[in-house]
Amino acid sequence: MDSVTILGLVAGFLTTSAFLPQVIKIWKSKSSKDISFVTFLTLFLGAVSWLIYGVLIRAWPVILANGLTMVLVATIIVLKIRYERYDKARSQEP
């Protein structure tokens, strides 16, 4: 494995793992009121595009990073949808 591939894997790991604390925070707090649905939908579509690009050029760091990013961002989107009703009910409490 050459140094450029290693750099790509490290960069992909760092940028992808940045979403993990957000997933954990939403999961633990069961709140997603401060999360922008449009932002994460855009990030998801971007990751899909990067994944397709990575497949087309056969770049494993791009494929792995964006495949994992898609999973984490999709998790955030699902939690956003799931907890949206919970957040509304919580905000109406006295």
Order of alpha helices (4+ residues) and beta strands (2+ residues): alpha-alpha-alpha-alpha
